[in-house]
Amino acid sequence: MQIDLRTVAIEPQRQTFDHLARRFGAGKPASRYQEGSYDLQPTHNFHYRPSWDPERELYDARRTAIVMADWYALKDPRQFYYGSYTQARSRQQEAAEASFEFVESRGLAELLAPELRDAALGLLLPLRHVAWAADLNNCAICADGYGTVLTQAAMYQAMDNLGIAQYLTRIGLLLGDVESLAVAKREWLAAPHWQPLRRLVENMLVQRDWFELFVAQNFVLDGLLYPLVYREAVDQRMAAHGGAAIAMLTAFMTDWFAETSKWTDAVIKTAAAESDANRALLSGWTANWRDRVLAALEPLAAHSLGADAGELLGNLAQAFASRAAKAGLAI
Protein backbone atom coordinates (compact mmCIF):
# COMPACT_ATOMS: atom_id res chain seq x y z
CA MET A 1 0.00 0.00 0.00
CA GLN A 2 1.24 3.50 -0.81
CA ILE A 3 0.02 6.60 1.03
CA ASP A 4 0.41 10.00 -0.59
CA LEU A 5 0.42 12.97 1.80
CA ARG A 6 -0.59 16.31 0.39
CA THR A 7 -0.79 19.76 1.90
CA VAL A 8 -4.06 21.53 1.33
CA ALA A 9 -4.28 25.27 1.82
CA ILE A 10 -7.67 26.36 3.12
CA GLU A 11 -8.46 30.00 2.55
CA PRO A 12 -10.65 31.55 5.26
CA GLN A 13 -13.89 33.04 3.98
CA ARG A 14 -13.31 36.21 5.99
CA GLN A 15 -10.12 37.73 7.31
CA THR A 16 -11.44 39.80 10.20
CA PHE A 17 -14.53 41.26 11.84
CA ASP A 18 -16.87 43.41 9.77
CA HIS A 19 -16.23 46.63 11.69
CA LEU A 20 -12.47 46.23 11.21
CA ALA A 21 -12.91 45.36 7.54
CA ARG A 22 -14.86 48.58 7.07
CA ARG A 23 -12.06 50.57 8.67
CA PHE A 24 -8.92 48.83 7.38
CA GLY A 25 -10.17 46.88 4.39
CA ALA A 26 -11.09 43.22 4.07
CA GLY A 27 -7.95 42.05 2.30
CA LYS A 28 -5.76 41.23 5.28
CA PRO A 29 -6.17 39.90 8.83
CA ALA A 30 -6.37 42.46 11.60
CA SER A 31 -3.69 42.60 14.26
CA ARG A 32 -4.46 41.71 17.85
CA TYR A 33 -4.13 45.39 18.76
CA GLN A 34 -6.72 46.35 16.15
CA GLU A 35 -9.11 43.62 17.26
CA GLY A 36 -8.83 44.66 20.91
CA SER A 37 -8.93 48.43 20.40
CA TYR A 38 -10.82 49.80 17.41
CA ASP A 39 -14.50 50.74 17.16
CA LEU A 40 -15.41 49.33 20.56
CA GLN A 41 -16.68 52.62 21.99
CA PRO A 42 -20.41 52.44 22.86
CA THR A 43 -22.23 54.97 20.68
CA HIS A 44 -25.97 54.09 20.60
CA ASN A 45 -28.94 52.83 22.59
CA PHE A 46 -28.02 54.31 25.97
CA HIS A 47 -30.70 53.75 28.61
CA TYR A 48 -30.44 57.12 30.37
CA ARG A 49 -28.36 60.24 30.66
CA PRO A 50 -26.14 60.50 33.76
CA SER A 51 -27.75 62.43 36.59
CA TRP A 52 -24.48 64.25 37.27
CA ASP A 53 -24.33 65.56 33.67
CA PRO A 54 -27.81 65.41 32.11
CA GLU A 55 -26.81 67.55 29.13
CA ARG A 56 -24.65 64.75 27.72
CA GLU A 57 -24.88 61.06 26.99
CA LEU A 58 -23.18 58.50 29.21
CA TYR A 59 -20.34 58.31 26.65
CA ASP A 60 -20.07 61.67 24.94
CA ALA A 61 -17.27 63.19 22.88
CA ARG A 62 -18.36 66.66 24.04
CA ARG A 63 -16.83 66.20 27.47
CA THR A 64 -13.72 67.94 26.14
CA ALA A 65 -13.21 71.08 24.07
CA ILE A 66 -10.94 69.10 21.72
CA VAL A 67 -12.72 68.03 18.54
CA MET A 68 -11.67 65.01 16.45
CA ALA A 69 -13.22 63.72 13.24
CA ASP A 70 -12.10 60.23 14.26
CA TRP A 71 -11.18 59.63 17.89
CA TYR A 72 -9.47 56.40 16.88
CA ALA A 73 -6.75 58.48 15.24
CA LEU A 74 -5.30 58.83 18.76
CA LYS A 75 -3.76 55.37 18.60
CA ASP A 76 -1.06 54.05 20.90
CA PRO A 77 2.30 53.70 19.08
CA ARG A 78 3.18 50.92 21.55
CA GLN A 79 0.08 49.05 20.32
CA PHE A 80 -0.79 47.98 23.84
CA TYR A 81 -3.90 45.92 24.30
CA TYR A 82 -4.43 43.82 27.42
CA GLY A 83 -2.23 40.92 26.31
CA SER A 84 0.77 42.92 25.09
CA TYR A 85 0.53 45.34 28.02
CA THR A 86 0.56 42.65 30.70
CA GLN A 87 3.41 40.81 28.99
CA ALA A 88 5.52 43.97 28.81
CA ARG A 89 4.87 44.89 32.43
CA SER A 90 5.52 41.32 33.57
CA ARG A 91 9.01 41.45 32.09
CA GLN A 92 9.64 44.82 33.70
CA GLN A 93 8.37 43.59 37.06
CA GLU A 94 10.76 40.65 36.92
CA ALA A 95 13.64 43.08 36.35
CA ALA A 96 12.47 45.31 39.19
CA GLU A 97 12.13 42.35 41.55
CA ALA A 98 15.66 41.28 40.65
CA SER A 99 16.94 44.77 41.52
CA PHE A 100 15.18 44.78 44.88
CA GLU A 101 16.48 41.30 45.66
CA PHE A 102 20.03 42.28 44.66
CA VAL A 103 20.03 45.38 46.86
CA GLU A 104 18.47 43.59 49.82
CA SER A 105 20.47 40.35 49.67
CA ARG A 106 23.79 42.17 49.53
CA GLY A 107 22.95 44.72 52.19
CA LEU A 108 23.48 47.66 49.86
CA ALA A 109 20.89 49.74 51.69
CA GLU A 110 22.91 49.50 54.90
CA LEU A 111 25.99 50.74 53.06
CA LEU A 112 24.36 54.05 52.15
CA ALA A 113 25.54 57.10 54.05
CA PRO A 114 22.86 58.16 56.57
CA GLU A 115 22.49 61.61 55.02
CA LEU A 116 22.04 60.09 51.56
CA ARG A 117 19.46 57.61 52.86
CA ASP A 118 17.54 60.42 54.55
CA ALA A 119 17.66 62.52 51.38
CA ALA A 120 16.30 59.64 49.31
CA LEU A 121 13.49 58.95 51.78
CA GLY A 122 12.63 62.64 52.01
CA LEU A 123 12.43 63.04 48.23
CA LEU A 124 10.91 59.76 47.06
CA LEU A 125 8.38 58.74 49.68
CA PRO A 126 6.06 61.78 49.43
CA LEU A 127 5.91 61.12 45.70
CA ARG A 128 3.71 58.12 46.56
CA HIS A 129 0.88 60.61 46.91
CA VAL A 130 1.68 62.20 43.54
CA ALA A 131 1.60 58.79 41.87
CA TRP A 132 -1.67 57.92 43.59
CA ALA A 133 -3.22 61.17 42.29
CA ALA A 134 -1.92 60.34 38.81
CA ASP A 135 -3.70 56.99 39.11
CA LEU A 136 -6.98 58.77 39.93
CA ASN A 137 -6.51 61.30 37.13
CA ASN A 138 -5.96 58.62 34.51
CA CYS A 139 -8.97 56.71 35.79
CA ALA A 140 -10.96 59.91 35.22
CA ILE A 141 -9.53 60.20 31.70
CA CYS A 142 -10.58 56.62 31.03
CA ALA A 143 -14.07 57.24 32.43
CA ASP A 144 -14.79 60.47 30.54
CA GLY A 145 -12.62 59.94 27.47
CA TYR A 146 -13.79 58.84 24.06
CA GLY A 147 -12.36 56.13 21.81
CA THR A 148 -11.03 52.84 23.10
CA VAL A 149 -7.50 53.34 21.73
CA LEU A 150 -7.13 56.25 24.16
CA THR A 151 -9.22 55.17 27.14
CA GLN A 152 -7.64 51.73 27.46
CA ALA A 153 -4.15 53.29 27.35
CA ALA A 154 -5.23 55.76 30.05
CA MET A 155 -6.29 52.86 32.27
CA TYR A 156 -2.91 51.20 31.73
CA GLN A 157 -1.31 54.52 32.70
CA ALA A 158 -3.44 54.56 35.85
CA MET A 159 -2.34 51.06 36.84
CA ASP A 160 1.28 51.94 36.14
CA ASN A 161 1.08 54.88 38.52
CA LEU A 162 -0.46 52.66 41.18
CA GLY A 163 2.48 50.29 40.71
CA ILE A 164 4.94 53.19 40.99
CA ALA A 165 3.33 54.22 44.28
CA GLN A 166 3.79 50.65 45.52
CA TYR A 167 7.43 50.58 44.41
CA LEU A 168 8.06 53.82 46.28
CA THR A 169 6.48 52.28 49.36
CA ARG A 170 8.81 49.28 49.06
CA ILE A 171 11.79 51.59 48.74
CA GLY A 172 10.71 53.31 51.93
CA LEU A 173 10.43 50.02 53.79
CA LEU A 174 13.79 48.86 52.43
CA LEU A 175 15.72 52.04 53.22
CA GLY A 176 13.78 52.88 56.37
CA ASP A 177 10.80 51.40 58.18
CA VAL A 178 7.06 51.85 58.64
CA GLU A 179 7.67 55.06 60.54
CA SER A 180 9.39 56.45 57.42
CA LEU A 181 6.08 56.21 55.59
CA ALA A 182 4.31 58.10 58.37
CA VAL A 183 6.99 60.79 58.34
CA ALA A 184 6.67 61.14 54.56
CA LYS A 185 2.91 61.60 54.88
CA ARG A 186 3.39 64.34 57.46
CA GLU A 187 5.92 65.98 55.15
CA TRP A 188 3.46 65.82 52.27
CA LEU A 189 0.74 67.42 54.40
CA ALA A 190 2.78 70.09 56.18
CA ALA A 191 6.35 70.63 54.89
CA PRO A 192 6.55 74.03 53.10
CA HIS A 193 8.56 72.75 50.14
CA TRP A 194 5.89 70.15 49.32
CA GLN A 195 2.79 72.35 49.60
CA PRO A 196 2.92 74.00 46.13
CA LEU A 197 3.10 70.58 44.47
CA ARG A 198 0.38 69.22 46.74
CA ARG A 199 -1.87 72.18 45.84
CA LEU A 200 -1.21 71.61 42.15
CA VAL A 201 -2.02 67.89 42.41
CA GLU A 202 -5.26 68.56 44.28
CA ASN A 203 -6.33 71.12 41.69
CA MET A 204 -5.80 68.52 38.98
CA LEU A 205 -8.13 66.13 40.78
CA VAL A 206 -11.10 68.44 40.08
CA GLN A 207 -10.21 69.29 36.48
CA ARG A 208 -13.33 68.59 34.39
CA ASP A 209 -12.08 68.63 30.80
CA TRP A 210 -10.50 65.19 30.47
CA PHE A 211 -8.19 66.15 27.60
CA GLU A 212 -6.85 69.12 29.53
CA LEU A 213 -6.30 66.73 32.44
CA PHE A 214 -4.38 64.46 30.05
CA VAL A 215 -2.17 67.41 29.08
CA ALA A 216 -1.70 68.56 32.67
CA GLN A 217 -0.93 65.15 34.19
CA ASN A 218 0.67 62.96 31.54
CA PHE A 219 2.34 65.55 29.34
CA VAL A 220 3.33 68.45 31.60
CA LEU A 221 3.61 67.25 35.20
CA ASP A 222 5.16 63.88 34.36
CA GLY A 223 7.24 65.55 31.66
CA LEU A 224 8.91 67.85 34.18
CA LEU A 225 8.73 65.86 37.43
CA TYR A 226 10.25 62.58 36.22
CA PRO A 227 13.37 64.10 34.63
CA LEU A 228 13.88 66.28 37.72
CA VAL A 229 13.54 63.52 40.31
CA TYR A 230 14.64 60.30 38.67
CA ARG A 231 17.14 61.50 36.11
CA GLU A 232 18.74 64.49 37.81
CA ALA A 233 18.29 63.87 41.55
CA VAL A 234 18.59 60.08 41.63
CA ASP A 235 20.56 58.94 38.57
CA GLN A 236 22.92 61.91 38.53
CA ARG A 237 23.29 63.35 42.05
CA MET A 238 22.63 60.42 44.36
CA ALA A 239 24.36 57.83 42.18
CA ALA A 240 27.46 60.03 42.02
CA HIS A 241 27.63 60.13 45.83
CA GLY A 242 27.38 56.40 46.48
CA GLY A 243 23.67 55.96 45.83
CA ALA A 244 23.81 53.56 42.89
CA ALA A 245 21.52 51.23 44.84
CA ILE A 246 18.83 53.91 44.86
CA ALA A 247 19.14 54.26 41.09
CA MET A 248 18.68 50.49 40.76
CA LEU A 249 15.51 50.61 42.84
CA THR A 250 14.01 53.40 40.71
CA ALA A 251 15.04 52.01 37.30
CA PHE A 252 11.43 51.10 36.52
CA MET A 253 10.34 54.73 36.83
CA THR A 254 13.08 55.92 34.48
CA ASP A 255 12.32 53.27 31.85
CA TRP A 256 8.56 53.71 32.23
CA PHE A 257 8.71 57.46 31.64
CA ALA A 258 10.77 57.01 28.47
CA GLU A 259 8.23 54.49 27.16
CA THR A 260 5.01 56.31 28.05
CA SER A 261 6.33 59.61 26.70
CA LYS A 262 6.08 58.09 23.22
CA TRP A 263 2.37 57.48 23.74
CA THR A 264 1.74 60.92 25.26
CA ASP A 265 3.62 62.73 22.50
CA ALA A 266 1.79 60.77 19.79
CA VAL A 267 -1.63 61.68 21.24
CA ILE A 268 -0.74 65.37 21.56
CA LYS A 269 0.79 65.52 18.07
CA THR A 270 -2.18 63.84 16.40
CA ALA A 271 -4.75 66.01 18.18
CA ALA A 272 -2.81 69.19 17.39
CA ALA A 273 -2.54 68.27 13.72
CA GLU A 274 -6.32 67.78 13.50
CA SER A 275 -7.13 71.51 13.39
CA ASP A 276 -5.80 74.97 14.20
CA ALA A 277 -8.38 75.24 16.97
CA ASN A 278 -7.06 72.07 18.61
CA ARG A 279 -3.48 73.28 18.27
CA ALA A 280 -4.27 76.63 19.87
CA LEU A 281 -6.18 75.00 22.71
CA LEU A 282 -3.46 72.43 23.41
CA SER A 283 -0.75 75.09 23.25
CA GLY A 284 -2.61 77.27 25.74
CA TRP A 285 -3.24 74.40 28.14
CA THR A 286 0.37 73.29 27.93
CA ALA A 287 1.79 76.77 28.54
CA ASN A 288 -0.55 77.36 31.49
CA TRP A 289 0.18 74.06 33.20
CA ARG A 290 3.90 74.29 32.46
CA ASP A 291 4.11 77.57 34.37
CA ARG A 292 2.11 76.15 37.26
CA VAL A 293 4.18 72.97 37.43
CA LEU A 294 7.49 74.81 37.32
CA ALA A 295 6.33 77.10 40.13
CA ALA A 296 5.27 74.07 42.17
CA LEU A 297 8.57 72.25 41.59
CA GLU A 298 10.79 75.22 42.39
CA PRO A 299 10.76 74.90 46.22
CA LEU A 300 11.11 71.11 45.99
CA ALA A 301 14.09 71.43 43.65
CA ALA A 302 15.71 74.07 45.88
CA HIS A 303 15.27 71.85 48.94
CA SER A 304 16.57 68.70 47.25
CA LEU A 305 19.19 69.97 44.80
CA GLY A 306 20.53 73.12 46.37
CA ALA A 307 21.80 76.31 44.81
CA ASP A 308 21.81 75.21 41.17
CA ALA A 309 18.15 74.13 41.25
CA GLY A 310 17.04 77.22 39.34
CA GLU A 311 19.45 76.59 36.48
CA LEU A 312 18.44 72.93 36.37
CA LEU A 313 14.74 73.78 36.19
CA GLY A 314 15.50 76.23 33.39
CA ASN A 315 17.24 73.50 31.42
CA LEU A 316 14.33 71.14 31.99
CA ALA A 317 11.88 73.82 30.84
CA GLN A 318 13.88 74.33 27.63
CA ALA A 319 13.95 70.59 26.96
CA PHE A 320 10.21 70.41 27.56
CA ALA A 321 9.60 73.32 25.19
CA SER A 322 11.54 71.47 22.49
CA ARG A 323 9.47 68.35 23.14
CA ALA A 324 6.24 70.37 22.86
CA ALA A 325 7.42 71.94 19.62
CA LYS A 326 8.06 68.51 18.11
CA ALA A 327 4.47 67.64 19.01
CA GLY A 328 3.26 70.65 17.03
CA LEU A 329 2.59 73.05 19.89
CA ALA A 330 3.59 76.69 20.19
CA ILE A 331 4.33 77.56 23.81
N, C-alpha and C positions, 0 to 999 in steps of 0.2 A: 504494500500500500504506500502511496506517495501523498504527502500532505503539502499543499502550497499555501503559504502564508502571505497575505497581501495587506497592505496598509490602505485604509479607506479614510479619506478626509471628509468629514461631515461639516458642512457649512451651517452655522446657526441662522435661523430665519430672521432674527433681529439681534443687533449688536448691543443695544442698550435700552434704557427706559424711554418712553415717548417724550417726556418733558426734557430729557437731556438731548434726544435726537433733534428736537425742535430748536434747541439752543446751539448745539455744536455740530449738528449734521448726523445723519444716520450711517455714514460710511465706515466709522471706526468705533471700537469699544470705548466706553468712558473709563476714565481713571477712577480709582477708589476715592480720591479726593473729590472729584466731580460728583460721584454718586452720593457721597455723604455730606455734600455742602450746597449744591445748587438747586434753586427753585423749591426749597422746602419751607419758605416763609408762609405762614397762614395768611391768606388774603381775603377770603370770602366766608359768608355764612357764620358770622359771629353771633352769639346768643344775646349779648347785651353790651352796652358801653360801660366802661369802668366808672364806678361812682366817684372816684377821686379825680377823674378827668372826663366828664360827660361830653365834652365837645369833640372828643376823638374816639376812634375805634380802639379795641384792646391792643391790636398791633397796628400802628399808624406811623407812616413815614413823616408826618408833620410834627413829630415830637422834637425835631431839630430844625434850625433855620437853614441848614445845608440841604440843597436840592440835587438829586441825582436822577438821571433818566433811567439808569439801571443800577440798583444798589448792589448787584452781584459783580459790578466792576471792581469793588473794593476787596479783591481776593487776597488771600494770604500767600505771599511768595514762598513760604515754607511748605505750603500745601498740607497743613496739619488738619486732619480729621481725627476722630477719637483714637483709631488704631495707631497711626503714625505718631501722634502726640504722646501717647502713653509709652510707646517704644522708645522714643527719644528721651523722655524724662526718666525712664527706667535706667537707661545707660548712664545718664548724668547722675542719678541717685547712687548708683553703684560706685561711681568715681568719688562722689562726695563722702559716702560711707567709708571708702578706703582711706580718704584723707583724715577723717575723724579718728579712725582706728589707728592710723600711723602716728598721729600726734599724741593720742592717749597712751598707746602701748609703749611708746618710747619716752614718755614723760616730758615731752617738749613744752607743755604748758608750764610745768614747774621751773623750767629753765629760763622763762621770760623774766626780765627785770621787773620788779614790782611797779615802778612808775609806768612802764610800757603796758603791763597788764591792766592797770587802772585806766590808762588812756583808752585802751581798746574797749574795755567794758563801758566806759563813760560815753564813747562815741557810738558803738554798735547796738547796745541793748535798747536804748530808747527808740531806735529805728524799727523795732518790732511793731510799734504803734503806727508808724508811717506805712509799713508793709500791710498791716491789717486794714488800714483805711484804703489803701490801694486795692485790696481784695474787695472791699465793699463797693468802691467806685466802679470797678470793672463788672461786678455783678449788676450794678445799676445800668451800665452801658449795655450789657447783655439783655436786661429786662426791657429797656426802652428802645434799644436799637432796632434796625431794620435790615434784613438780609442775612441769611444764615452764614455766609462766608465771613461776615464781620462779627456777628453775635457769638458764634461758637469760639472764635479766636479770643474774644473778650473774656469768655468764661475760662478758657485755658490761662489767660493772663491773670485772672482772679485767683485761680488755684495755685499758680506759680507764686504769687505774692503771699498766699497763705503758707506755702512751703518755705519761702524765704523767712517769714516771721518765725517759723518753727526752727529753722537752722540757726537764726540769731539767738533763740532761746537756748539751743544746745550749746552754742558757743559760750553763752553766759554761765551755764552750768559747768562747762568744762574748765573755763578760766577762773570762775568764781564759785558761787553756790547759790542756793535759793534766795538768800538775802540780797544777792546782787541784782536779781530781777526786781525785788521790791524797791531797792534803791533807784534803779533805772526808771521805774514807774513814777517815783516821787520827783526825780529829775525832770521827766517829761511833763509833769503837772505843774512844777513850780520853778525850775531853774530858769533864770532870765534868758540864757542863750538858746533855750529850746522853745520859748513861748512864741516867737514870730512864726516858726515852722509849724508849731501846733495850731496856731490860729489859721494859717493858710490851709492846712489839712482839713480842719473842721469846716472851713468855708467851702471847700470842694465837696464835702459830703452833702451839701444842700444845693449843689448846682443842678439846675433842671434840664438844660439843653444837653442831651447825652453826647453829642459830638463835641461841644465845647469842653465837656468833662474829659472826653478822650484826649483832646489837645492838651488840657491842663495837666492831667495825670500822666498819661503814657508818653506824651511827646516832650512836654516842657519840664515837669518836676523830675521824672525819671531821667530825662536827658541832661539835667544839670546835677542832680543829687548823686547818681551812681558814679559818674566820673570823679566827682569831688571826694566822695567817701572811699569807694573801693579802689579806684585807680590811683588817686593822689595820696590820700591819707594812709591807706592800708598797703597797697602794692609798692608805693614809692617811699613814703616816710617811715612807716613802721617796719617794713621789710629791711630797709637800710640800717635800722638800729637794732637788729636782732629779732625782728618779729616775723620771720619767714613762716613760722607756724600759723600765725594769724592769716597771712595771705593764702595759705593752703586751705584753711577753714572757710574762707570767703570766695574760693575760686568759682563756685557755682554762680554767685551773684555777678561776677565779672563776665563769665561766659554767657549767662542768661541775658544780660543787658545787650551784649553785642548781637545776639541772635534776635531778640525781640525788636531791636531798633530797626531791623530790616522790614519787619511787618509794619511797624508804626510809620516809618518813612513812606512805604508803598501806599498805605491808606491815605496819608496826607497828600502825597503827590498826585494820586489819582483823583481825589476830590477837588484839589485845586485846579487841575487841568480841565475839569468838567465845565467851568464857566468863570467869567471874570467876577461875578458876584460871590461865588464860593471862594475864590482866591482872596478877595478883599476881606471877606469874613474871617477866613482862617488866618490871614496875616494879622488882622486886628486882635483876634483872640490870642495868638501866639505872642505878639508883642506885649499885650497886657499881662498875661500870666508869666512871661519871662521876667518882667520887671518885678512882679510880686514875689516870684520864687527867689530871684537874686537877693532881694531885700530880706527875705526870710532866712536865707542861707548865710548871710553876711556875719551875724553874731556867732553862729555855729562854727563857721570857718575860722573866725578870729580866735575863738576859744580853743579849737582843736589844732590849728595849723600855725598860729602865731602871727608874727608881724607881716609876713609876705602873703597873708590870706587875700588881701585886696587884689594884688597882682594876679594871683592864681584864679580868683573868680573872674577877673577881666579876661584872662586867657580862655577860660571855659565859656564865657559869654561869646567871645569871638568864634570859637569852634562851633558853638551852637548856632550862631547866625549863619555860618557857612553851611551847616547841615540843613537849616531851614531854607536857604537859598536853593540848594540842590533839590529840595522838595517842591520848588516853585513858589515859595512865599517871599514877600517883600517886607522885612521887619527892620 
